[in-house]
Amino acid sequence: MKYKVHWIIDGMMEVEASSKEDAENILRENLEEYVKNSDQLMNKFIAKSIQGTGYAAGTEEVKDDQKSDDKKNT
């Protein structure tokens, strides 16, 4: 029996840009180029969409980053 599997890849990247929209566009353009040039992503995994949103780092994210750094240093 064949099954369809909906998959999502989650990631985060820091982008130097003049605005949230510019940062989103920079990342979108880079990802689109990468996916379009990847035979496996286009034809085996049938990549259909890229979705993301930008935001400025907030206090919760800074706290999470510090916890992550603390774990790396132990």
Secondary structure, 3 states (H helix, E strand, C coil): CCCCCCCCCCCCCCCCCCCHHHHHHHHHHHHHHHHHCCHHHHHHCCCCCCCCCCCCCCHHHHHHHHHHHHHHCC
